[in-house]
């Protein structure tokens, strides 16, 4: 069975002009001609066209494609092995590219425009991107989430380092107060809790006393937050929560 140039173009998703060009340069000469001189393609011609299109998809120039297909030492199985190797390598490259793009998308969603190396430098093992799905599910429809994304979208690595260092300093100051025996509702502890609230407002989103109290409760209820504060100083999660609640009460929140 043979096929017209129009039929082959439809099969292969190429233009008739492309098939004419392949014929003109000797890359794909149809095996037959009709009585009227029109090109007719055999099944073997279609197999060769499939090979051509495969190599073209991988970016091979036409002269290299011709050299590969006309190699007298290559048999069909050799072509299949080569194509398998090329596809495997391409799939791996695309997988890595997709992973990189996905990581960048997550970072952009979080408003963190840093490379993975920079995020590790700033956040260490506590990369906030890993919690993005949960954060978006729990708070994605809130004003606080939208504000946080807007405010942090332009943060540079130095901005993130400054923010992280400022928060670490607040946590250490609260831990030192606790270790010194200051009550959670003492003036110093409540003042530090107020600085913590203002820091959140300045760096991320508008955090009123009611919102701050909810955060304080989460520090105790969520084992991940509790562990983070306990690693700074045992008992800090509850102490910080109590200082936040006392500060909110002091301000009528």
MARNUDO-446307 format. One line per field, with one value per residue: residue number from 0; x, y, z of N, C-alpha, C in turn; residue in one letter. Coordinates in steps of 0.1 Angstrom, whole numbers, always signed. Example, Ala and Ser with C-alpha at 12.3 -4.5 7.8 and 13.67 -1.06 7.14 Angstrom:
! MARNUDO-446307
seq: (0_1)
neast: (+132_+128)
nnorth: (-57_-22)
nup: (+78_+71)
caeast: (+123_+137)
canorth: (-45_-11)
caup: (+78_+71)
ceast: (+132_+129)
cnorth: (-33_+0)
cup: (+78_+79)
type: (A_S)
! end
This chain:
! MARNUDO-446307
seq: (0_1_2_3_4_5_6_7_8_9_10_11_12_13_14_15_16_17_18_19_20_21_22_23_24_25_26_27_28_29_30_31_32_33_34_35_36_37_38_39_40_41_42_43_44_45_46_47_48_49_50_51_52_53_54_55_56_57_58_59_60_61_62_63_64_65_66_67_68_69_70_71_72_73_74_75_76_77_78_79_80_81_82_83_84_85_86_87_88_89_90_91_92_93_94_95_96_97_98_99_100_101_102_103_104_105_106_107_108_109_110_111_112_113_114_115_116_117_118_119_120_121_122_123_124_125_126_127_128_129_130_131_132_133_134_135_136_137_138_139_140_141_142_143_144_145_146_147_148_149_150_151_152_153_154_155_156_157_158_159_160_161_162_163_164_165_166_167_168_169_170_171_172_173_174_175_176_177_178_179_180_181_182_183_184_185_186_187_188_189_190_191_192_193_194_195_196_197_198_199_200_201_202_203_204_205_206_207_208_209_210_211_212_213_214_215_216_217_218_219_220_221_222_223_224_225_226_227_228_229_230_231_232_233_234_235_236_237_238_239_240_241_242_243_244_245_246_247_248_249_250_251_252)
neast: (+9_+5_+9_-4_+12_-2_-17_+3_+14_-7_-8_+16_+17_+30_+39_+30_+49_+72_+77_+82_+106_+122_+124_+136_+162_+171_+167_+143_+131_+103_+92_+78_+60_+31_+11_+8_+30_+30_+41_+44_+42_+56_+51_+76_+88_+74_+82_+109_+104_+93_+116_+132_+117_+118_+145_+147_+131_+146_+165_+185_+204_+194_+214_+229_+209_+205_+230_+230_+208_+216_+238_+258_+265_+246_+217_+181_+176_+198_+192_+169_+180_+197_+179_+164_+183_+188_+163_+160_+180_+171_+146_+155_+169_+147_+132_+147_+147_+120_+117_+132_+118_+94_+102_+110_+85_+72_+87_+82_+55_+55_+67_+94_+122_+146_+174_+177_+201_+206_+183_+188_+211_+200_+177_+185_+178_+151_+134_+109_+94_+87_+64_+44_+21_+4_+2_-11_-35_-46_-46_-48_-69_-70_-66_-41_-24_-23_-12_+13_+25_+26_+43_+67_+75_+94_+117_+151_+180_+196_+176_+160_+178_+182_+157_+153_+174_+166_+143_+153_+168_+148_+136_+156_+160_+135_+138_+160_+149_+130_+147_+160_+141_+119_+85_+59_+40_+53_+66_+88_+87_+62_+66_+86_+70_+53_+70_+76_+51_+49_+70_+62_+41_+55_+72_+57_+26_-3_-7_-28_-36_-54_-50_-23_-25_-37_-16_+2_-11_-10_+18_+21_+3_+9_+31_+54_+61_+63_+85_+105_+107_+113_+138_+153_+151_+142_+107_+101_+81_+56_+60_+64_+39_+23_+33_+25_-3_-7_+2_-16_-39_-32_-33_-60_-68)
nnorth: (-12_+22_+57_+90_+123_+141_+126_+114_+137_+144_+121_+123_+148_+170_+195_+195_+209_+205_+177_+177_+192_+174_+154_+168_+172_+147_+133_+120_+103_+95_+61_+55_+66_+81_+74_+99_+112_+119_+120_+89_+72_+45_+19_+15_+39_+55_+45_+55_+82_+85_+80_+102_+123_+118_+122_+149_+161_+159_+177_+174_+184_+183_+172_+157_+139_+125_+113_+96_+79_+67_+53_+26_+6_+5_-10_-15_-22_-10_+17_+19_+13_+35_+56_+50_+54_+82_+92_+85_+99_+125_+125_+124_+149_+166_+159_+169_+196_+201_+196_+217_+239_+235_+238_+265_+276_+270_+285_+311_+312_+313_+337_+338_+346_+330_+309_+273_+269_+293_+295_+274_+285_+307_+297_+272_+238_+243_+250_+270_+266_+239_+237_+249_+239_+232_+256_+272_+258_+260_+288_+302_+317_+340_+375_+379_+359_+368_+394_+387_+374_+395_+414_+400_+394_+408_+405_+401_+379_+390_+405_+385_+372_+392_+395_+369_+368_+389_+378_+355_+368_+380_+356_+345_+365_+363_+338_+341_+358_+340_+321_+336_+338_+355_+363_+352_+372_+394_+428_+430_+406_+408_+431_+422_+403_+420_+433_+411_+407_+432_+428_+407_+421_+441_+426_+406_+404_+423_+420_+417_+419_+398_+380_+375_+362_+338_+328_+323_+302_+283_+278_+262_+241_+229_+204_+208_+235_+237_+220_+235_+258_+245_+235_+258_+267_+247_+246_+270_+274_+274_+294_+317_+317_+323_+348_+362_+361_+374_+399_+407_+408_+429_+450_+450_+432)
nup: (+0_-8_-1_-5_-8_+6_+24_+39_+51_+67_+84_+98_+109_+97_+72_+37_+22_+38_+34_+7_+7_+21_+2_-19_-8_-6_+17_+24_+0_-18_-25_-47_-76_-89_-119_-129_-120_-93_-59_-41_-10_+6_+32_+43_+38_+55_+79_+78_+78_+103_+119_+111_+121_+148_+154_+146_+165_+187_+182_+162_+134_+99_+82_+99_+107_+83_+80_+102_+96_+72_+78_+71_+88_+108_+121_+122_+149_+162_+158_+174_+199_+202_+201_+224_+244_+240_+245_+272_+284_+278_+291_+318_+319_+315_+337_+358_+351_+354_+382_+391_+382_+395_+422_+421_+416_+440_+458_+448_+453_+480_+483_+484_+469_+464_+456_+460_+474_+486_+503_+520_+532_+546_+561_+570_+579_+582_+560_+548_+525_+524_+538_+524_+510_+531_+545_+525_+523_+548_+554_+530_+520_+535_+546_+559_+548_+521_+524_+535_+514_+495_+509_+512_+487_+474_+488_+493_+496_+516_+529_+539_+556_+575_+586_+597_+616_+633_+643_+656_+676_+692_+701_+716_+736_+749_+759_+776_+795_+806_+817_+836_+855_+853_+854_+831_+828_+834_+831_+814_+799_+787_+772_+754_+741_+729_+711_+695_+683_+668_+652_+635_+622_+609_+592_+579_+580_+590_+623_+648_+683_+689_+668_+673_+698_+689_+674_+695_+709_+689_+689_+710_+706_+681_+673_+658_+659_+687_+692_+678_+695_+719_+713_+714_+741_+767_+776_+765_+745_+758_+776_+760_+747_+770_+777_+755_+756_+781_+774_+754_+769_+785_+767_+763_+744)
caeast: (+0_+13_+1_-1_+20_-12_-20_+15_+15_-17_-4_+28_+16_+40_+34_+34_+62_+83_+79_+88_+119_+130_+126_+146_+176_+175_+165_+132_+126_+93_+96_+70_+54_+19_+12_+8_+42_+29_+48_+36_+50_+54_+52_+90_+91_+68_+92_+120_+99_+92_+130_+136_+110_+123_+158_+145_+125_+158_+173_+195_+203_+190_+225_+232_+199_+208_+242_+226_+199_+222_+250_+257_+267_+235_+205_+170_+178_+208_+185_+161_+188_+202_+167_+161_+193_+186_+151_+162_+188_+162_+137_+162_+171_+134_+128_+155_+142_+106_+119_+138_+107_+84_+108_+109_+71_+69_+94_+75_+43_+58_+73_+108_+128_+159_+178_+177_+213_+204_+173_+195_+219_+191_+168_+190_+169_+137_+130_+95_+87_+82_+51_+36_+8_-3_-1_-20_-47_-51_-47_-47_-80_-70_-58_-28_-17_-21_-3_+26_+30_+29_+54_+79_+78_+106_+128_+164_+187_+200_+164_+156_+188_+180_+144_+156_+183_+158_+134_+161_+172_+136_+134_+167_+157_+125_+144_+168_+139_+125_+158_+163_+130_+109_+72_+55_+32_+61_+67_+99_+82_+51_+72_+92_+59_+48_+80_+74_+39_+52_+79_+53_+34_+64_+79_+48_+12_-9_-9_-34_-34_-62_-42_-11_-28_-39_-3_+8_-17_-4_+31_+20_-6_+15_+44_+66_+64_+68_+99_+114_+110_+120_+152_+160_+152_+130_+97_+100_+69_+45_+64_+61_+24_+17_+36_+16_-17_-7_+4_-29_-48_-27_-38_-74_-71)
canorth: (+0_+35_+69_+103_+132_+148_+116_+113_+149_+143_+111_+127_+161_+179_+201_+190_+215_+198_+165_+181_+196_+162_+147_+176_+171_+133_+127_+111_+102_+85_+49_+53_+78_+77_+76_+114_+117_+124_+112_+79_+68_+31_+18_+17_+54_+61_+42_+64_+95_+85_+81_+116_+133_+116_+129_+163_+165_+160_+189_+170_+190_+174_+165_+146_+129_+117_+105_+85_+69_+61_+46_+12_-3_+6_-17_-9_-23_+0_+30_+18_+15_+49_+64_+47_+61_+96_+96_+83_+111_+137_+125_+128_+163_+173_+157_+178_+209_+202_+198_+230_+249_+233_+244_+279_+280_+270_+296_+323_+312_+317_+350_+337_+345_+325_+296_+264_+271_+305_+292_+267_+294_+316_+290_+259_+227_+248_+256_+272_+261_+226_+237_+258_+233_+232_+270_+277_+251_+265_+303_+308_+327_+351_+387_+377_+352_+377_+404_+381_+372_+408_+420_+393_+391_+415_+402_+396_+370_+398_+408_+373_+370_+402_+391_+357_+372_+397_+369_+347_+376_+381_+344_+344_+375_+358_+326_+346_+362_+328_+314_+345_+337_+366_+358_+355_+384_+406_+439_+427_+395_+414_+441_+414_+397_+431_+434_+400_+410_+442_+423_+400_+431_+448_+417_+397_+408_+430_+410_+423_+411_+385_+371_+371_+351_+326_+322_+318_+289_+273_+274_+251_+230_+223_+199_+213_+248_+234_+215_+245_+266_+237_+234_+270_+266_+239_+254_+284_+275_+277_+307_+327_+318_+330_+362_+368_+362_+385_+412_+409_+412_+443_+460_+449_+423)
caup: (+0_-8_+4_-12_+1_+15_+34_+48_+59_+78_+94_+105_+115_+90_+60_+24_+19_+45_+27_-6_+10_+25_-10_-27_-3_-5_+31_+23_-14_-19_-32_-59_-83_-96_-134_-132_-114_-80_-49_-33_+0_+11_+47_+47_+37_+67_+90_+78_+82_+118_+124_+109_+130_+161_+156_+146_+178_+197_+178_+153_+121_+89_+76_+108_+106_+71_+83_+111_+90_+61_+83_+66_+99_+117_+117_+129_+164_+166_+159_+185_+211_+203_+204_+238_+252_+239_+252_+286_+288_+277_+302_+330_+319_+317_+351_+366_+348_+360_+396_+394_+380_+406_+434_+419_+417_+454_+464_+444_+460_+494_+482_+487_+456_+466_+452_+471_+482_+494_+513_+531_+540_+555_+570_+574_+577_+584_+548_+549_+513_+526_+544_+516_+507_+543_+547_+516_+526_+561_+555_+517_+517_+545_+543_+564_+538_+509_+528_+537_+500_+489_+516_+511_+473_+469_+498_+488_+506_+528_+537_+547_+567_+585_+593_+605_+627_+642_+650_+665_+687_+700_+708_+726_+746_+757_+766_+787_+806_+813_+825_+847_+864_+851_+851_+817_+827_+839_+822_+804_+791_+779_+762_+744_+733_+720_+700_+686_+675_+659_+642_+625_+615_+600_+583_+572_+578_+601_+634_+660_+695_+688_+659_+680_+707_+682_+671_+707_+711_+679_+692_+720_+700_+669_+678_+651_+666_+701_+691_+675_+707_+729_+709_+718_+755_+772_+782_+758_+738_+767_+782_+750_+746_+782_+776_+744_+762_+791_+766_+747_+780_+789_+757_+761_+733)
ceast: (+9_+3_+6_+6_+10_-15_-9_+16_+5_-14_+6_+27_+27_+33_+38_+47_+74_+87_+86_+103_+128_+133_+137_+160_+180_+174_+154_+126_+115_+96_+89_+65_+41_+21_+13_+21_+41_+36_+39_+46_+46_+55_+67_+94_+85_+77_+103_+116_+98_+106_+134_+130_+114_+136_+157_+139_+136_+168_+185_+194_+200_+202_+230_+222_+201_+219_+238_+218_+206_+235_+248_+259_+256_+223_+193_+171_+187_+201_+176_+168_+193_+191_+163_+170_+191_+174_+153_+170_+179_+152_+143_+164_+158_+129_+134_+150_+128_+107_+123_+126_+97_+89_+107_+95_+67_+75_+87_+62_+44_+64_+87_+116_+143_+162_+177_+189_+212_+194_+180_+204_+212_+184_+173_+180_+154_+132_+114_+87_+81_+68_+41_+22_-1_-7_-12_-34_-54_-54_-48_-58_-81_-62_-44_-19_-13_-11_+11_+33_+35_+42_+67_+83_+91_+118_+140_+169_+190_+188_+160_+165_+185_+167_+146_+164_+175_+149_+141_+165_+160_+134_+144_+164_+146_+130_+152_+160_+134_+135_+162_+152_+119_+96_+68_+46_+40_+62_+77_+94_+71_+56_+79_+82_+54_+57_+79_+62_+42_+62_+71_+46_+43_+70_+69_+34_+8_-13_-14_-32_-42_-55_-30_-13_-31_-26_+3_+2_-12_+10_+31_+13_+1_+29_+56_+70_+70_+82_+109_+118_+117_+135_+160_+162_+140_+120_+94_+86_+57_+48_+60_+46_+18_+21_+28_+2_-17_-6_-9_-39_-45_-32_-53_-78_-76)
cnorth: (+12_+46_+81_+112_+139_+139_+115_+125_+149_+133_+117_+140_+171_+185_+194_+196_+209_+185_+167_+185_+183_+154_+155_+174_+156_+126_+117_+111_+91_+73_+48_+67_+73_+79_+91_+120_+122_+114_+102_+73_+54_+31_+20_+31_+60_+57_+51_+78_+96_+86_+96_+125_+131_+124_+144_+169_+167_+170_+185_+178_+179_+166_+154_+135_+119_+108_+93_+74_+61_+54_+31_+2_-4_-2_-11_-10_-13_+13_+30_+20_+29_+58_+62_+55_+76_+100_+95_+95_+124_+137_+129_+143_+171_+171_+167_+193_+211_+204_+212_+241_+248_+240_+259_+284_+280_+282_+309_+324_+317_+331_+350_+335_+342_+312_+286_+265_+283_+303_+284_+276_+303_+308_+277_+248_+231_+255_+258_+267_+247_+226_+245_+252_+235_+247_+275_+271_+257_+280_+310_+318_+339_+363_+386_+370_+361_+388_+399_+379_+385_+414_+413_+390_+397_+413_+396_+386_+378_+402_+397_+370_+380_+399_+379_+360_+380_+388_+360_+355_+378_+368_+342_+353_+369_+346_+330_+351_+350_+322_+323_+345_+347_+359_+361_+367_+396_+416_+436_+416_+400_+423_+433_+407_+408_+433_+423_+402_+421_+438_+415_+410_+438_+438_+409_+402_+415_+420_+417_+414_+398_+375_+366_+360_+338_+319_+316_+304_+279_+269_+263_+239_+222_+217_+204_+227_+246_+229_+226_+254_+258_+235_+247_+270_+257_+248_+267_+285_+280_+291_+319_+328_+326_+345_+369_+371_+373_+399_+416_+414_+426_+453_+458_+440_+410)
cup: (+0_-5_-3_-2_+11_+27_+44_+57_+70_+88_+104_+112_+109_+78_+48_+20_+25_+38_+14_-4_+14_+12_-18_-22_-2_+8_+31_+9_-14_-29_-46_-64_-89_-111_-137_-126_-100_-70_-43_-23_+5_+26_+51_+47_+50_+79_+90_+82_+98_+125_+123_+119_+144_+163_+155_+159_+188_+193_+168_+140_+110_+83_+86_+109_+94_+73_+92_+104_+78_+65_+79_+77_+109_+112_+125_+144_+169_+168_+171_+198_+213_+207_+219_+247_+252_+246_+267_+292_+288_+289_+315_+331_+322_+331_+360_+364_+355_+375_+400_+393_+391_+419_+433_+421_+432_+461_+461_+451_+474_+494_+486_+474_+458_+459_+463_+480_+492_+505_+524_+539_+550_+565_+575_+570_+577_+572_+548_+537_+515_+532_+536_+513_+519_+546_+538_+519_+538_+561_+541_+514_+527_+540_+548_+554_+526_+512_+529_+523_+494_+495_+513_+497_+468_+478_+491_+499_+518_+536_+545_+559_+578_+593_+602_+617_+637_+650_+660_+677_+697_+708_+719_+738_+755_+765_+778_+799_+814_+822_+837_+858_+863_+848_+837_+816_+833_+828_+810_+794_+782_+768_+751_+735_+724_+708_+690_+677_+664_+648_+631_+616_+605_+589_+574_+569_+591_+612_+646_+672_+695_+679_+666_+691_+701_+678_+683_+710_+701_+682_+702_+714_+689_+674_+671_+656_+680_+701_+687_+687_+718_+726_+713_+733_+760_+780_+775_+751_+747_+773_+772_+748_+758_+782_+766_+749_+772_+784_+760_+758_+785_+780_+754_+749_+737)
type: (X_X_X_X_X_X_X_X_X_X_X_X_X_X_X_X_X_X_X_X_X_X_X_X_X_X_X_X_X_X_X_X_X_X_X_X_X_X_X_X_X_X_X_X_X_X_X_X_X_X_X_X_X_X_X_X_X_X_X_X_X_X_X_X_X_X_X_X_X_X_X_X_X_X_X_X_X_X_X_X_X_X_X_X_X_X_X_X_X_X_X_X_X_X_X_X_X_X_X_X_X_X_X_X_X_X_X_X_X_X_X_X_X_X_X_X_X_X_X_X_X_X_X_X_X_X_X_X_X_X_X_X_X_X_X_X_X_X_X_X_X_X_X_X_X_X_X_X_X_X_X_X_X_X_X_X_X_X_X_X_X_X_X_X_X_X_X_X_X_X_X_X_X_X_X_X_X_X_X_X_X_X_X_X_X_X_X_X_X_X_X_X_X_X_X_X_X_X_X_X_X_X_X_X_X_X_X_X_X_X_X_X_X_X_X_X_X_X_X_X_X_X_X_X_X_X_X_X_X_X_X_X_X_X_X_X_X_X_X_X_X_X_X_X_X_X_X_X_X_X_X_X_X)
! end
